[in-house]
Amino acid sequence: MKFFPESALVQLEYEKVKTLLSLHCRTEYAKFKADNLRIHTKKEFIVTELQQTNEFKLLQQSGLHFPNDFTHNLHKELKLLGIPGAVLSGDQFLLIRRLTENANSIFRWFDNDRRTAYPAMAMVTSDAYYEKAINGMIDDILDETGQVKDSASEELANIRMNLYRKRNELRRVFDRIVSKMNKQGYLADIEESFMNGRRVLAVFAEQKRMIKGILHGESDSRRTSFIEPEETTELNNAIFSLENDERKEVYRILRKLTQDLSVYASLLKTYHSIAGEYDFIRAKARFAIEYNGNFPEVRDQAHVQLIQAFHPLLYLYNKTSNKPTIPVDINLHEKQRILVISGPNAGGKTVTLKTVGLLQLMMQSGLLVPVHPDSVMGIFKQLMIHIGDTQSLEFELSTYSSHLKNMKHFMESANGKTLFFIDELGSGSDPSLGGAFAEVIMEELAVKHSMGIVTTHYLNLKVMANKVPGIINGAMQFDEKKLLPLYKLVVGKPGSSYTFSIAERIGLEKRLIDKARKLVDDDHFNLDKLLNRTEQDLQHIDKEKATLQKLLKENERLKKEMQQVMDKERHRQVMERLKQQNKITEEKLAYVKDMERRLKAMVVEWRKADDKNSVVKMIHALLFKQKEKMVAEKQQKKLDEKFEEIGGEVKVGDKVKMKKNRSTGIVKEIRGKKALLQVGMMPMTVELKDLVVVKDKEQEKTVS
């Protein structure tokens, strides 16, 4: 991506983002990438890096561990590995072993399921493989502390065995000499020491001539002399020679191991890059979690559709101060390319402009951005910015001259893949003349199909935005009563500068304000006043709209709850109906099974019996009784539907049901243990114990 001017990245605070990202890196590889963050213009690179970061972010938020724990910088060691004749130390080989183990852990982590779940992250390892021979070669030579094993070569094993024997022999001889000298009182308190790698006696200086041997030195006070006894000189010489042989053999072995591993130098560099790459992805993911970064849709065209976008640095600052950050919504496309933002000073115009610019740079660098995931961001190949006073002392240019020089570059270089930002277009000159040039500049940029944001206080630019195709107005809202900016962008209308309102609120004398008003052109003043009133009315409408939305949501919630209650009751009724139907079906099924069982028994009796007539009578009686039972049950069901048993003592005037034949009647008279009933048109006498008091259900429903 091309930038203008050279300080564009600094002005948009992109360098601060890189610094914060670097703090999350653990490896030198990742820190180098953060410090030299590339801004891509190819969609495939951008989407891949965004997806990798987003996948690692989801991994972090789900609490899953990714096995990339190697953070050492092995650039020097891997470079030496490829140089003929170079020798690595045991500790350096252990680091290489850890690097290989780290790569193996990563390869094993990406099983089939995880490769499907995290395809972008898996791409980092697509061209690499695990070579187990590397660690096998190291383990054959070195132990877990990095020391060369005795088994590394037969020569080394023999040398170390001879060393062991000679050192034991030296220890026995030396212990005997120390014991002897101690008895004679020649030795100092420390008795013995090591000088020049050889074991020596610590002898009082006045006694040094009493001991035959080699003088290796004296203490700082010159009270103690360090002497190697002549009895041990030959042994010390032998040990010194063997130790030298050991060093040579160890060097030879390590040199051969370095040479053997050099064939894998390229693969080990790949392992090192993989570890660094995943650390860089991790750093981007952790940084994104801090400022609530998300993965927007990316299009290979000039497009800006930001939903609930935040300035990441402002968001982090407000987060530490427990302050809210007001999001901004901006939509620029083919028919709506240039946004002109107006409004009071310190109202958030420049912050809005910088937010869009910084988020664009971050997205094209593969960093997640603090926007709603439904946001759509295009790809630009050129970014130009003009913010603040750009007076040039070197070329003796005034503020406005410098401003025009930048605008000249904008108009000459802009194209359909350019994103530009101009803060206070036309400022620094006579308002009427500067405003005229500002109109020409904006119209030219619109003709070039460039996309961008312009901030201004000029009324003529606000009017122009409603007339020229592709240019739209936007305003930063302001609370006139509290004299506080609301930092909220409203697209579609221009904003007032609130010049006189602010003057009144801060207590400027009314006569001075009135005098200033008289000096202002009536049309100019009336237009600003109209914008002022329109903006305040719009804020009131927004509040009413928010309240209405809240009520609509509450109404929708109550509607859903009522629907759930109705659905629940409907379900209960259906279940009750099914339950009753199942009950009737079960009764019929039981009746059929009982009849089947009895008829089978009759068939068996028919075959056995000699007197067939008796069996026929049994079948007839069975069928008749069953039919009689069904009639009785049917009659009982009708009575149950019409009457309800209430029980109690039978009295004159009660409606009663006879238990035997289930007929109903009215009690006319009670005679001892019997009652006289009126059943239809006929009187009947029935014992009281065979009657039960009932009430008419239909009559009860009618009354109620």
URTABEL-V379916 format. One record per backbone hydrogen bond with DSSP energy under -0.5 kcal/mol. CO is the residue of the C=O (numbers start at 1). NH is the residue of the N-H. If there is no record, write none. Layout:
co = {CO,CO}
nh = {NH,NH}
This chain:
co = {2,4,5,7,8,9,9,10,13,14,15,16,17,18,19,20,21,22,27,28,29,30,31,32,34,38,41,42,43,44,45,46,47,48,49,50,51,52,53,54,55,56,57,58,59,60,65,66,67,69,72,74,75,76,77,78,79,80,82,83,89,90,91,92,93,94,95,96,97,98,99,100,101,102,103,104,105,106,109,111,112,113,114,116,118,119,120,121,122,123,125,130,131,132,133,134,135,136,137,138,138,141,143,147,149,150,153,154,155,156,157,158,159,160,161,162,163,164,165,166,167,168,169,170,171,172,173,174,175,176,177,178,179,180,181,181,181,182,186,188,190,191,193,195,198,200,201,201,202,203,204,205,207,208,212,214,214,217,219,223,224,225,225,226,226,227,227,228,229,229,230,232,233,234,235,236,237,238,239,240,241,242,243,244,245,246,247,248,249,250,251,252,253,254,255,256,257,258,260,261,262,264,265,266,267,268,269,270,271,272,273,274,275,276,277,278,279,280,281,282,283,284,285,286,287,288,289,294,294,297,299,299,301,301,303,304,305,305,306,306,307,309,310,311,312,313,314,315,316,317,318,319,325,328,330,332,333,335,336,337,338,338,339,339,340,340,341,342,344,348,349,350,351,352,353,354,355,356,357,358,359,360,361,362,362,363,364,369,369,370,372,375,376,377,381,382,383,384,386,388,391,392,393,397,398,399,400,401,402,403,404,405,406,407,408,409,410,415,417,417,418,419,420,421,422,422,424,426,430,431,432,433,434,435,436,437,438,439,440,441,442,443,444,445,446,451,452,453,454,455,458,459,460,461,463,464,464,468,470,470,472,473,474,475,475,477,477,478,479,479,484,488,489,490,490,498,499,500,501,502,503,504,509,510,511,512,513,514,515,516,517,521,522,523,524,525,526,527,528,529,530,531,532,533,534,535,536,537,538,539,540,541,542,543,544,545,546,547,548,549,550,551,552,553,554,555,556,557,558,559,560,561,562,563,564,565,566,567,568,569,570,571,572,573,574,575,576,577,578,579,580,581,582,583,584,585,586,587,588,589,590,591,592,593,594,595,596,597,598,599,600,601,602,603,604,605,610,611,612,613,614,615,616,617,618,619,620,621,622,623,624,625,626,627,628,629,630,631,632,633,634,635,636,637,638,639,642,642,644,651,654,654,655,656,657,658,663,665,666,666,667,669,670,671,673,674,675,675,676,676,677,677,678,678,679,682,684,684,686,687,688,690,692,693,693,695,695,696,697,698,699,700}
nh = {383,385,8,11,12,14,15,13,17,18,19,20,21,22,23,24,24,25,31,32,33,34,35,36,37,40,43,46,47,48,49,50,51,52,53,54,55,56,57,58,59,60,61,62,64,63,67,68,69,71,74,78,79,80,81,82,82,83,84,86,93,94,95,96,97,98,99,100,101,102,103,104,105,106,107,108,109,110,111,115,116,117,118,119,122,123,123,124,125,126,128,132,134,136,137,138,139,140,141,141,142,149,146,143,152,153,157,158,159,160,161,162,163,164,165,166,167,168,169,170,171,172,173,174,175,176,177,178,179,180,181,182,183,184,185,186,187,185,204,191,192,202,200,198,195,193,203,227,188,225,207,208,210,211,230,216,228,226,222,205,219,203,227,216,217,201,229,214,232,233,234,236,237,238,239,240,241,242,243,244,245,246,247,248,249,250,251,252,253,254,255,256,257,258,259,260,261,262,263,264,265,268,269,270,271,272,273,274,275,276,277,278,279,280,281,282,283,284,285,286,287,288,289,290,291,293,292,296,369,377,301,379,303,379,378,332,307,376,308,330,372,328,312,315,316,317,318,319,320,321,323,322,327,309,306,304,336,470,333,452,340,472,341,454,342,474,456,476,347,352,353,354,355,356,357,358,359,360,361,362,363,364,365,365,367,366,40,294,371,310,375,297,305,299,2,419,4,421,423,390,393,397,396,392,402,403,404,405,406,407,408,409,410,411,412,413,414,418,381,382,451,384,453,386,424,455,427,429,434,435,436,437,438,439,440,441,442,443,444,445,446,447,448,450,449,420,339,422,341,425,462,463,464,465,466,467,468,471,337,338,340,492,342,477,490,486,487,480,483,484,479,477,491,475,493,502,503,504,505,506,508,507,513,514,515,516,517,518,519,520,520,525,526,527,528,529,530,531,532,533,534,535,536,537,538,539,540,541,542,543,544,545,546,547,548,549,550,551,552,553,554,555,556,557,558,559,560,561,562,563,564,565,566,567,568,569,570,571,572,573,574,575,576,577,578,579,580,581,582,583,584,585,586,587,588,589,590,591,592,593,594,595,596,597,598,599,600,601,602,603,604,605,606,607,608,609,612,615,616,617,618,619,620,621,622,623,624,625,626,627,628,629,630,631,632,633,634,635,636,637,638,639,640,641,642,643,697,698,695,654,656,667,694,665,692,662,658,656,668,678,653,676,672,674,688,671,677,686,668,669,679,684,666,680,682,679,677,686,675,690,691,659,657,646,647,644,697,700,701,702,703,704}
